[in-house]
Amino acid sequence: MRVKYFTDVFYPTILPDDPATKARALMRDLGLRMIPVIDVSSRLCGIIRRENILLITSTRSNALAKNIMDNPILSFKPGEDALNAFKVMIELDEWYAPVVNDTKGKFIGVLSLDSLLKYLIKSNHEVLDISVSQVMNRDVEYVYPEDLISKLWRKMTQLRFSGFPVVKDKNLVVVGVITQHDLLKKGYTRVELESQSGPKRGPRVREAMTTPPITVGPDTKLREAVLKMVKSNIGRLPVVDEKLRLVGIMDRSDVCKAFLNIELR
């Protein structure tokens, strides 16, 4: 299978001179995690991630896309082997990568782990028959509803995680999920994210988290879990026991790793 088979050719893009606020609106409204920046000739100039947007100091900033974009860590050609491409993406923890042509770097679309999950469902791949417990991570990072948003942001940047389960009390009962997308929807900017305000003044996780959380159990089949991820456009699922206590977490890359282990064995 080739990269072109999985490429989303309708993925949204912006121009270098478009305002950064346009990228913010697209990410907020469409749930995008990355936006390619292309010029009028459709040549790839760079990419904008959620982190780039959240570090802008104001929602009314005059910054342009070209001022905040980064060079992509990865890009692929349409004719490259798709399984190898997904393997590299997982190794580098890059869930999205631009696809460009072989000559002038013309942007064609985006390769994503999302597209692989959709393929697994469409093809009814055998990996979907295994249980969540076989792929989930048991060493889970989490936050509390009362944590300051500034503390959450530090944890996101230090661990390079884009979201966490939100738990209450010592039993780790899952009450919500907080992600970068939630921060974008609340309109937070660098000022709120890096504020060291006193405990009574800073925004808290409870004000931005998504509730009720979408969860799965350890015995849930990957088929059901992946359907939830694709349908709700979410990157991770807290794994809970019968009392909603946190016992693990599963993300897109965990499913894709399991698929590759079967295909490349």
C-alpha positions in Angstrom: 0.0 0.0 0.0 1.2 3.5 -0.9 0.9 6.8 1.0 -1.4 8.2 -1.7 -4.0 5.6 -0.7 -4.3 7.2 2.8 -3.8 10.8 1.9 -6.5 13.3 2.7 -6.5 15.6 -0.3 -9.2 17.8 1.1 -7.4 18.7 4.3 -7.8 22.5 5.1 -4.8 24.8 4.4 -4.0 28.5 4.9 -1.7 31.0 3.1 1.4 32.5 4.7 -0.2 35.9 4.9 -3.4 34.7 6.4 -3.9 35.9 10.0 -3.0 33.5 12.7 -6.6 34.1 14.0 -7.8 32.2 11.0 -5.7 29.2 11.9 -7.1 29.4 15.5 -10.7 29.5 14.2 -10.1 26.5 11.9 -8.5 24.4 14.7 -11.2 25.4 17.1 -14.2 24.8 14.8 -12.9 21.7 12.9 -10.9 20.1 15.7 -7.7 20.2 13.7 -4.3 19.5 15.3 -2.1 20.7 12.5 -2.7 23.1 9.5 -0.3 23.2 6.4 0.7 26.6 5.2 1.0 26.7 1.4 1.7 29.5 -1.0 -0.4 30.5 -4.1 1.5 27.9 -6.1 0.5 25.2 -3.7 4.0 24.8 -2.5 4.3 23.7 1.1 5.9 26.5 3.3 5.4 25.1 6.8 2.9 23.9 9.3 1.1 25.3 12.3 0.4 23.2 15.3 -2.0 23.8 18.2 0.9 24.7 20.4 1.9 27.6 18.0 -1.6 29.0 18.3 -1.8 28.7 22.1 1.4 30.5 22.6 0.1 33.7 20.9 -0.3 36.4 23.5 -3.8 37.6 22.4 -6.8 36.2 20.5 -6.7 39.5 18.5 -3.0 39.2 17.6 -1.8 40.7 14.3 0.5 37.7 13.8 0.4 36.1 10.4 0.6 32.4 9.6 4.2 32.8 8.3 5.2 34.3 11.7 4.3 31.3 13.8 4.7 28.3 11.4 7.3 25.6 11.8 9.1 23.4 9.3 7.5 19.9 9.3 9.5 17.2 11.0 8.2 14.7 8.4 6.8 14.8 4.9 6.1 12.0 2.5 5.8 11.4 -1.2 2.6 9.7 -2.6 4.5 6.7 -3.9 6.2 5.8 -0.6 5.3 2.7 1.3 2.4 3.5 3.7 3.3 1.0 6.4 6.8 2.3 6.6 5.5 5.9 6.7 3.1 5.1 9.6 6.0 3.3 11.4 8.2 6.4 11.2 5.3 8.7 12.3 4.7 6.6 15.4 8.4 6.4 16.2 8.7 10.2 16.0 5.3 10.8 17.7 4.0 12.7 14.7 0.3 11.9 14.0 0.1 14.1 11.0 2.5 14.7 8.1 2.2 16.7 4.8 2.3 14.8 1.5 4.2 16.6 -1.3 5.0 15.6 -4.9 8.5 14.4 -6.0 9.7 17.5 -7.8 8.7 21.0 -6.6 7.4 20.2 -3.2 3.8 20.9 -4.2 1.3 20.1 -1.4 -1.0 17.2 -2.1 -2.6 16.5 1.2 -2.0 15.1 4.7 -1.2 11.6 5.9 -2.6 10.9 9.4 -3.1 8.1 11.9 -6.8 9.0 11.6 -6.8 7.7 8.0 -5.3 4.5 9.2 -7.9 4.0 11.9 -10.6 4.6 9.2 -9.0 2.0 7.0 -9.0 -0.5 9.9 -12.7 -0.1 10.3 -13.5 -0.2 6.6 -11.4 -3.3 6.0 -12.6 -5.0 9.3 -9.0 -5.7 10.1 -8.2 -8.5 12.5 -6.5 -6.2 15.0 -10.0 -4.9 15.9 -10.7 -8.2 17.6 -8.2 -7.8 20.4 -9.0 -6.2 23.7 -8.1 -2.7 24.9 -6.1 -4.2 27.7 -3.7 -5.7 25.2 -2.7 -2.3 23.8 -3.4 0.3 26.6 -0.8 2.0 28.7 -1.1 1.4 32.5 1.3 4.2 33.6 -1.2 7.1 33.1 -0.6 10.8 33.7 -3.7 12.7 34.9 -4.8 16.0 36.4 -7.4 17.1 38.9 -10.4 19.5 38.4 -8.9 22.0 40.8 -5.5 22.2 39.1 -4.6 25.5 37.6 -4.6 25.8 33.8 -1.0 27.1 34.1 0.0 23.9 35.9 -1.8 21.8 33.2 0.0 23.7 30.4 3.4 23.1 32.0 2.6 19.4 32.2 1.6 19.4 28.6 4.7 21.1 27.4 7.1 19.1 29.6 5.6 15.7 28.7 4.6 16.6 25.1 1.1 15.4 25.8 -1.9 17.1 24.2 -4.4 15.9 26.8 -5.1 14.2 30.1 -7.8 12.4 31.9 -9.3 14.4 34.8 -9.8 12.5 38.0 -11.2 13.1 41.5 -10.1 11.9 44.9 -7.6 9.1 45.7 -9.6 6.5 43.8 -8.9 8.2 40.5 -12.5 8.3 39.4 -12.5 9.8 35.9 -14.8 12.9 35.7 -13.6 14.4 32.4 -10.9 14.9 29.9 -8.8 18.1 29.1 -7.1 18.7 25.8 -5.4 21.4 23.8 -8.6 21.6 21.8 -10.5 22.4 25.0 -8.1 25.3 25.7 -8.6 26.6 22.2 -12.4 26.5 22.6 -12.1 28.5 25.8 -10.0 31.1 24.0 -7.0 30.8 26.3 -3.8 32.5 25.1 -0.2 32.5 26.4 -1.2 35.0 29.1 -3.6 32.6 30.8 -1.5 29.5 30.1 1.7 30.8 31.6 0.1 32.9 34.4 1.4 32.3 37.9 -1.6 33.9 39.5 -2.5 33.1 43.0 -4.6 30.0 43.7 -7.9 32.1 43.8 -7.3 33.9 40.5 -6.1 31.6 37.8 -8.5 29.5 35.6 -8.8 25.9 36.6 -9.1 22.6 34.7 -12.8 22.2 35.8 -13.6 25.3 33.7 -12.3 23.9 30.4 -12.6 20.1 30.7 -14.9 18.1 28.6 -17.6 16.1 30.5 -18.9 13.5 30.6 -15.7 11.7 29.4 -15.8 9.1 26.6 -14.2 6.0 28.1 -13.8 2.3 27.5 -13.2 -0.7 29.7 -10.2 -3.0 29.6 -12.2 -5.8 28.0 -13.7 -3.6 25.3 -12.7 -4.8 21.8 -10.6 -2.4 19.7 -13.4 -2.3 17.2 -15.7 -0.4 19.6 -12.9 1.8 20.9 -11.7 2.8 17.4 -15.2 3.6 16.4 -15.6 5.9 19.3 -12.3 7.7 18.5 -13.2 8.2 14.8 -16.8 9.2 15.5 -15.9 11.7 18.2 -12.5 12.8 16.6 -10.6 12.1 19.8 -7.1 11.0 20.1 -7.1 9.1 23.4 -9.5 7.1 25.5 -9.3 6.7 29.3 -9.7 3.1 30.3 -11.8 2.6 33.4 -13.1 -0.2 35.6 -16.7 -0.8 36.5 -16.5 2.0 39.1 -15.1 4.4 36.6 -11.7 4.3 38.2 -8.8 5.0 35.9 -6.8 1.9 35.0 -5.1 2.9 31.8 -5.2 5.0 28.6 -5.2 4.1 24.9 -4.4 6.5 22.1 -4.3 6.3 18.3 -0.7 5.3 18.2 -1.4 2.3 20.4 -3.9 1.0 17.9 -1.6 1.7 15.0 1.3 0.0 16.7 -0.8 -3.1 17.2 -1.8 -3.1 13.5 1.8 -2.7 12.4 2.9 -5.5 14.6 0.5 -7.8 12.7 1.4 -6.5 9.3 5.1 -6.4 9.7 5.6 -9.6 11.7 
